[in-house]
Amino acid sequence: MLRIVVDSGSSIKQEEKENYGIDILPIRIQMGNDDFLDGINLNNEEFYHRLKEKKEFPKTALPSLSDTQALVERYTSQGDQVLILTISSEISGTWQTFTNLFEENPDVLVFDTRLAVGGIRFLVMEAIRYRDEPLSVIRQKLEELIPRIVIAAIPETLDYLFAGGRLSRAGWMAGTLLSIHPIIGFTNGKVTVLKKKRGIRAGMRAILDMLNETGCDPDYGIIASYTDNDQNLQELIRQTSPSLQKQICVHDNLCPSIACHWGPNAFGYIYVKKQTAKKED
């Protein structure tokens, strides 16, 4: 049996894990003098209260290694194989740490998604489709899907991404000093500026242009994501064509371990591009 394990950087909530049949490792978060487990003893309401009212900047740490090892070894000892989907190795040390931890266990595949949030949710869906196949086949299917996954989001400010080390100084300066609302996404596992637009409405149009240009694979749908306040997200949805609105499958208020880097009032779409037909020789 295949067991799928993700960390809370996937923004899949603890209450959703039964729907997917997966395990979720909570990322550790420190705010002020308190330590929390993402999605276990820190909810969004308390998180934003501390972030906005108390001005406590969060620090994140990897999920508990001992708990992870115990979980994985329990599965493999009963004959299961384990697929661990980690947040991109370019923004977290989880992949490298878990790779070292399980390198001698042939029944464990630690997979670097080179993504975060909804992108990992799509990879979970793909792994479930092929869960009866060998790990080598599942790895291949995930690798084939990654280039088609688009994360396009507009943060209200880049300060949180920059302060948390998820965005380069050049990217931060492009948005902050030039008063531009950049569209942020992932390129080769790194958080990058995909497009630069002046004003929220222009940014919304750019996201919709990207979506309309490549199309959305209906087998996966669209994940509509936001942090704290979904007012801008609702406006983006209103501007989206009715046919694409029907493909929105998840409204995701991002979990604290991700929201702490995006800050409040960020929003965007995550989707899988339509597969282009291969040219015949």
Rosetta blueprint (number, residue, H / E / L):
1 M L
2 L E
3 R E
4 I E
5 V E
6 V E
7 D E
8 S H
9 G H
10 S H
11 S L
12 I L
13 K L
14 Q H
15 E H
16 E H
17 K H
18 E H
19 N H
20 Y H
21 G L
22 I E
23 D E
24 I E
25 L E
26 P L
27 I L
28 R E
29 I E
30 Q E
31 M E
32 G L
33 N L
34 D E
35 D E
36 F E
37 L E
38 D E
39 G L
40 I L
41 N L
42 L E
43 N L
44 N H
45 E H
46 E H
47 F H
48 Y H
49 H H
50 R H
51 L H
52 K H
53 E H
54 K L
55 K L
56 E L
57 F L
58 P L
59 K E
60 T E
61 A E
62 L L
63 P L
64 S L
65 L H
66 S H
67 D H
68 T H
69 Q H
70 A H
71 L H
72 V H
73 E H
74 R H
75 Y H
76 T H
77 S H
78 Q L
79 G L
80 D L
81 Q E
82 V E
83 L E
84 I E
85 L E
86 T E
87 I L
88 S L
89 S L
90 E L
91 I L
92 S L
93 G L
94 T H
95 W H
96 Q H
97 T H
98 F H
99 T H
100 N H
101 L H
102 F H
103 E L
104 E L
105 N L
106 P L
107 D L
108 V E
109 L E
110 V E
111 F E
112 D E
113 T L
114 R L
115 L L
116 A L
117 V H
118 G H
119 G H
120 I H
121 R H
122 F H
123 L H
124 V H
125 M H
126 E H
127 A H
128 I H
129 R H
130 Y L
131 R L
132 D L
133 E L
134 P L
135 L H
136 S H
137 V H
138 I H
139 R H
140 Q H
141 K H
142 L H
143 E H
144 E H
145 L H
146 I H
147 P H
148 R H
149 I E
150 V E
151 I E
152 A E
153 A E
154 I E
155 P L
156 E L
157 T L
158 L L
159 D H
160 Y H
161 L H
162 F H
163 A H
164 G L
165 G L
166 R L
167 L L
168 S L
169 R H
170 A H
171 G H
172 W H
173 M H
174 A H
175 G H
176 T H
177 L L
178 L L
179 S L
180 I L
181 H E
182 P E
183 I E
184 I E
185 G E
186 F E
187 T E
188 N L
189 G L
190 K E
191 V E
192 T E
193 V E
194 L E
195 K E
196 K E
197 K E
198 R L
199 G L
200 I H
201 R H
202 A H
203 G H
204 M H
205 R H
206 A H
207 I H
208 L H
209 D H
210 M H
211 L H
212 N H
213 E H
214 T H
215 G L
216 C E
217 D L
218 P L
219 D L
220 Y L
221 G L
222 I E
223 I E
224 A E
225 S E
226 Y E
227 T L
228 D L
229 N L
230 D L
231 Q H
232 N H
233 L H
234 Q H
235 E H
236 L H
237 I H
238 R H
239 Q H
240 T L
241 S L
242 P H
243 S H
244 L H
245 Q H
246 K L
247 Q L
248 I E
249 C E
250 V E
251 H E
252 D E
253 N E
254 L L
255 C L
256 P H
257 S H
258 I H
259 A H
260 C H
261 H H
262 W H
263 G L
264 P L
265 N L
266 A L
267 F E
268 G E
269 Y E
270 I E
271 Y E
272 V E
273 K E
274 K L
275 Q L
276 T L
277 A L
278 K L
279 K L
280 E L
281 D L
